[in-house]
């Protein structure tokens, strides 16, 4: 964006939620065309992490990722210098002061990292790389996850990381996207990893894609949204898929974090009123791009390219009962 309530703000701004129309800070006045986004905030250090497509943030030279002091508006010296196409997701572990960075990139601070890396978030750090093996890859064809009698697949055509969720209390973090492997382990679209050393757990989420009635692949699965609930401890998963951990569900699923199993929750989020048809892409399959959980009200809010939740018309935005 370029403005909020008539005030110029290129890609980032600080708002006082208690006072209407109080826009206190312009975080990227010199950013090119406002192509910057705040996607991680460290409240303890009063600083925010940015990703941006431009090379400048408030005049300072930063490539794809930067940190800024939220009080002084000063761009910090912390500069991991990411190269590649883009940073698309951040997750912050306040316990270990680790910033998990995901996207479509090749190097961090001169070290090869394919799409996923762990960094020291201390603003005084000079050696940013945690040196965890988190590289994502396209991976093999997942024949073991296909319907009986087929061997064509949910093979990734991209290894991008699109979303990260950190569960510090459980010592784990979750990554979702278009990849087929993480850290040298086959993991289709969704993986659980250790916050201690980045090692993938043995949990295979078995994310299955859309298929024709004859079992042929229509369009591959992708995970676009994750959220962690605390009451109870659940992982909420959104994207494009038809099964999660063996449970048939369209584009939205829930995982019990403690047991690593599906809760049995099943949704029918689609882009057509006849979900038994043959979707041919994200628009026709009703992808979920974002989700938010209201545990007190027992609701899940979803946004994306859907048109229906069940038979209820909910164009691009809707709510569904959690249980």
ABEGO torsion letter per residue (X at the ends): XABBGGBBBBGBBBBBAABBGBBABBABAABBGGBBBBABBBAAAGBBBBBBABABBGGBBBBGBBBBBAAAGBBBABBAGBBEABBABBBBBAAAGBBBBBEBBABBGGBBBBGBBBBBABAABABABAGBBABBBAEBBBAAABBBGBABBABBABABBABBBBBAAAGBBBBBEABABBGGBBBBGBBBBBAAAGBBBABBAGBBBBBBAAGBBABBBBBABBBBBAOBBBBBBBEBBABBGGBBBBGBBBBBAAAGBBAGBBBBBBABABAABBBAEAAAAGBBABBBBBAAAGBBBBBEABABBEABBBBGBBBBBAX
